[in-house]
Amino acid sequence: METSKFRKIFRYCVYILLIAATTVIVKHFTTPEPIDTASNKDLTLFIEKAISEIDQKLKSNETRPDIATALSWHQSHAVLYNNARRNSDKVVKEQSEVLKKKILKVQAQDFPKLRKEYADSKKEILAGEHITINTSGSAEETLRFTGALFEPSGNKKKFMRDIDEIVKDLRFKRVVFQWPGKDTDSSDYEINSKDDDEI
């Protein structure tokens, strides 16, 4: 019951942050004149809120309700940082550097877990197709699929197109398709995605 209440509160916080970041961005790009002092104060408040939220996340090591919400949370902080770093106000620029450090720290903590959670969430569905899925590497950056479907004449390219967006969003670096054979053959795909220490 308490977990459900916490999830609801967290979800509302994410929604508020997304709305706030979107509002700041829209206001910035639709207003031709420079950002005024009041806008800088608003942006400063958003940055302070984001820093506080990230600190809480780092301390509690809480998990997100789902992968999509977690990705949205990270993307909203990246948007806020990118908006703040382009601002000419000295205070906002200084805060954006603090925010950057916090974002990089929480990304390094979260993305390996999110990649592992993604693979775990697909195991049951793929097992019905006689495919196993797992992650490997020190930061879970390799996604591995094993099944007869991926034999040389199989559907690797189509399968890769189907998962391309989520693989990049979760910052996997490599996808490996294996199939049963004499020596367990495989095909590797290098993924051009951001590093965990990149905003």
KEMAR-174552 format. One record per residue (C-alpha): x, y, z. Coordinates in Angstrom, 1 decimal, always signed. Layout:
+--------+--------+--------+
:     c1 :     c2 :     c3 :
+--------+--------+--------+
:      X :      Y :      Z :
...
+--------+--------+--------+
This chain:
+--------+--------+--------+
:     c1 :     c2 :     c3 :
+--------+--------+--------+
:   +0.0 :   +0.0 :   +0.0 :
:   +2.8 :   +2.4 :   +0.9 :
:   +4.7 :   +1.5 :   -2.2 :
:   +1.7 :   +2.2 :   -4.3 :
:   +1.3 :   +5.6 :   -2.6 :
:   +5.0 :   +6.4 :   -3.2 :
:   +4.7 :   +5.4 :   -6.9 :
:   +1.7 :   +7.7 :   -7.3 :
:   +3.5 :  +10.6 :   -5.7 :
:   +6.7 :   +9.9 :   -7.7 :
:   +4.6 :   +9.7 :  -10.9 :
:   +3.0 :  +13.1 :  -10.2 :
:   +6.5 :  +14.6 :   -9.5 :
:   +7.7 :  +13.3 :  -12.8 :
:   +4.7 :  +14.8 :  -14.6 :
:   +5.1 :  +18.1 :  -12.9 :
:   +8.8 :  +18.2 :  -13.9 :
:   +8.0 :  +17.3 :  -17.5 :
:   +5.4 :  +20.0 :  -17.7 :
:   +7.8 :  +22.6 :  -16.1 :
:  +10.6 :  +21.7 :  -18.4 :
:   +8.4 :  +21.8 :  -21.5 :
:   +7.0 :  +25.2 :  -20.4 :
:  +10.5 :  +26.6 :  -19.9 :
:  +11.6 :  +25.3 :  -23.3 :
:   +8.5 :  +26.6 :  -25.2 :
:   +8.8 :  +29.9 :  -23.5 :
:  +12.4 :  +30.2 :  -24.4 :
:  +12.0 :  +29.4 :  -28.1 :
:   +8.8 :  +31.4 :  -28.7 :
:  +10.0 :  +34.6 :  -27.0 :
:  +12.5 :  +36.5 :  -29.2 :
:  +13.8 :  +38.8 :  -26.5 :
:  +16.4 :  +37.6 :  -24.0 :
:  +15.2 :  +35.7 :  -20.9 :
:  +14.4 :  +38.2 :  -18.2 :
:  +15.3 :  +38.1 :  -14.6 :
:  +12.0 :  +36.5 :  -13.5 :
:  +12.5 :  +33.7 :  -16.1 :
:  +16.0 :  +33.2 :  -14.8 :
:  +14.6 :  +32.9 :  -11.3 :
:  +12.1 :  +30.3 :  -12.5 :
:  +14.8 :  +28.4 :  -14.3 :
:  +16.9 :  +28.5 :  -11.1 :
:  +14.0 :  +27.0 :   -9.2 :
:  +13.6 :  +24.2 :  -11.7 :
:  +17.3 :  +23.4 :  -11.5 :
:  +17.2 :  +23.4 :   -7.7 :
:  +14.2 :  +21.1 :   -7.8 :
:  +15.9 :  +18.8 :  -10.2 :
:  +19.1 :  +18.7 :   -8.2 :
:  +17.1 :  +17.9 :   -5.0 :
:  +15.2 :  +15.2 :   -6.8 :
:  +18.4 :  +13.6 :   -8.1 :
:  +20.0 :  +13.8 :   -4.7 :
:  +17.0 :  +12.0 :   -3.2 :
:  +17.2 :   +9.4 :   -6.0 :
:  +20.9 :   +8.8 :   -5.4 :
:  +20.4 :   +8.4 :   -1.6 :
:  +17.4 :   +6.2 :   -1.7 :
:  +18.5 :   +4.1 :   -4.7 :
:  +14.8 :   +3.8 :   -5.5 :
:  +13.5 :   +2.0 :   -8.6 :
:  +11.2 :   +3.5 :  -11.1 :
:   +7.7 :   +2.2 :  -11.6 :
:   +8.6 :   +1.3 :  -15.2 :
:  +11.3 :   +1.7 :  -17.8 :
:   +9.4 :   +4.3 :  -19.9 :
:   +8.9 :   +6.5 :  -16.8 :
:  +12.5 :   +6.2 :  -15.9 :
:  +13.6 :   +7.2 :  -19.4 :
:  +11.2 :  +10.1 :  -19.4 :
:  +12.7 :  +11.2 :  -16.0 :
:  +16.2 :  +11.2 :  -17.4 :
:  +15.2 :  +12.9 :  -20.6 :
:  +13.4 :  +15.7 :  -18.8 :
:  +16.5 :  +16.4 :  -16.7 :
:  +18.7 :  +16.4 :  -19.9 :
:  +16.3 :  +18.9 :  -21.5 :
:  +16.5 :  +21.1 :  -18.4 :
:  +20.3 :  +21.0 :  -18.4 :
:  +20.6 :  +21.8 :  -22.1 :
:  +18.3 :  +24.7 :  -21.7 :
:  +20.2 :  +26.0 :  -18.6 :
:  +23.6 :  +25.7 :  -20.1 :
:  +22.6 :  +27.9 :  -23.0 :
:  +21.4 :  +30.6 :  -20.7 :
:  +23.6 :  +33.7 :  -20.3 :
:  +22.8 :  +34.3 :  -16.6 :
:  +25.9 :  +33.6 :  -14.4 :
:  +23.8 :  +32.0 :  -11.6 :
:  +21.9 :  +29.7 :  -14.0 :
:  +25.2 :  +28.7 :  -15.7 :
:  +26.8 :  +27.8 :  -12.4 :
:  +23.7 :  +25.8 :  -11.4 :
:  +23.7 :  +24.0 :  -14.7 :
:  +27.2 :  +22.7 :  -14.0 :
:  +26.1 :  +21.3 :  -10.6 :
:  +23.0 :  +19.8 :  -12.4 :
:  +25.3 :  +18.3 :  -15.0 :
:  +27.4 :  +16.5 :  -12.4 :
:  +24.3 :  +15.2 :  -10.6 :
:  +22.8 :  +14.0 :  -13.9 :
:  +26.0 :  +12.1 :  -14.9 :
:  +26.1 :  +10.5 :  -11.5 :
:  +22.5 :   +9.3 :  -11.5 :
:  +22.8 :   +8.1 :  -15.2 :
:  +25.9 :   +6.0 :  -14.3 :
:  +23.8 :   +4.4 :  -11.5 :
:  +20.5 :   +4.0 :  -13.4 :
:  +21.3 :   +3.0 :  -16.9 :
:  +23.0 :   -0.3 :  -16.2 :
:  +20.0 :   -1.2 :  -14.0 :
:  +17.5 :   -0.1 :  -16.6 :
:  +19.3 :   -2.2 :  -19.3 :
:  +19.1 :   -5.3 :  -17.0 :
:  +15.5 :   -4.6 :  -16.1 :
:  +14.6 :   -4.3 :  -19.8 :
:  +16.1 :   -7.8 :  -20.6 :
:  +14.4 :   -9.3 :  -17.5 :
:  +11.1 :   -7.8 :  -18.5 :
:  +11.3 :   -9.5 :  -22.0 :
:  +12.4 :  -13.0 :  -20.8 :
:   +8.9 :  -14.5 :  -20.4 :
:   +7.5 :  -13.2 :  -23.7 :
:  +10.6 :  -14.2 :  -25.7 :
:  +10.7 :  -17.7 :  -24.0 :
:   +7.4 :  -18.4 :  -25.8 :
:   +9.3 :  -17.9 :  -29.1 :
:  +12.1 :  -20.1 :  -27.8 :
:  +14.4 :  -17.1 :  -27.5 :
:  +16.6 :  -16.3 :  -24.5 :
:  +17.6 :  -12.7 :  -23.7 :
:  +20.2 :  -11.4 :  -21.3 :
:  +22.7 :   -8.6 :  -20.7 :
:  +26.4 :   -8.7 :  -20.1 :
:  +29.4 :   -6.5 :  -19.6 :
:  +30.5 :   -4.5 :  -16.6 :
:  +27.7 :   -1.9 :  -17.2 :
:  +25.2 :   -4.4 :  -18.8 :
:  +25.9 :   -2.7 :  -22.2 :
:  +25.6 :   -5.8 :  -24.4 :
:  +22.2 :   -7.3 :  -25.2 :
:  +22.2 :  -10.9 :  -26.2 :
:  +19.5 :  -12.9 :  -27.9 :
:  +19.8 :  -16.7 :  -28.5 :
:  +17.4 :  -18.7 :  -30.6 :
:  +17.0 :  -20.6 :  -33.8 :
:  +15.2 :  -17.6 :  -35.3 :
:  +18.5 :  -15.9 :  -35.7 :
:  +20.3 :  -18.5 :  -37.9 :
:  +22.1 :  -17.0 :  -40.8 :
:  +18.9 :  -16.9 :  -42.9 :
:  +16.9 :  -15.7 :  -40.0 :
:  +15.2 :  -12.3 :  -39.2 :
:  +18.0 :  -10.5 :  -37.4 :
:  +17.8 :   -7.3 :  -39.4 :
:  +14.0 :   -7.0 :  -39.0 :
:  +14.3 :   -7.9 :  -35.3 :
:  +17.0 :   -5.2 :  -35.0 :
:  +14.8 :   -2.6 :  -36.7 :
:  +12.0 :   -3.4 :  -34.2 :
:  +14.2 :   -2.9 :  -31.1 :
:  +16.4 :   -0.1 :  -32.5 :
:  +14.8 :   +2.8 :  -30.6 :
:  +14.7 :   +1.2 :  -27.2 :
:  +18.2 :   -0.1 :  -27.6 :
:  +19.5 :   +3.4 :  -28.3 :
:  +17.3 :   +5.0 :  -25.5 :
:  +18.8 :   +2.5 :  -23.0 :
:  +22.3 :   +3.2 :  -24.4 :
:  +23.2 :   -0.4 :  -25.2 :
:  +26.5 :   -0.5 :  -27.1 :
:  +26.2 :   -3.9 :  -28.7 :
:  +23.5 :   -6.4 :  -29.7 :
:  +24.5 :  -10.0 :  -30.2 :
:  +22.3 :  -12.6 :  -31.9 :
:  +23.2 :  -16.3 :  -31.4 :
:  +21.8 :  -19.5 :  -32.7 :
:  +22.4 :  -23.1 :  -31.9 :
:  +25.0 :  -24.8 :  -34.0 :
:  +28.2 :  -26.7 :  -33.8 :
:  +30.1 :  -23.9 :  -32.1 :
:  +27.2 :  -21.5 :  -31.3 :
:  +27.4 :  -19.0 :  -34.1 :
:  +26.5 :  -15.3 :  -33.7 :
:  +26.1 :  -12.0 :  -35.3 :
:  +27.1 :   -8.7 :  -33.6 :
:  +25.6 :   -5.3 :  -34.1 :
:  +27.5 :   -2.2 :  -32.8 :
:  +25.0 :   +0.4 :  -31.5 :
:  +25.8 :   +4.1 :  -31.9 :
:  +24.2 :   +5.3 :  -28.7 :
:  +25.2 :   +7.8 :  -26.0 :
:  +27.5 :   +6.8 :  -23.2 :
:  +26.1 :   +6.7 :  -19.6 :
:  +28.4 :   +9.7 :  -18.9 :
:  +26.9 :  +11.8 :  -21.7 :
:  +23.9 :  +14.0 :  -21.5 :
+--------+--------+--------+
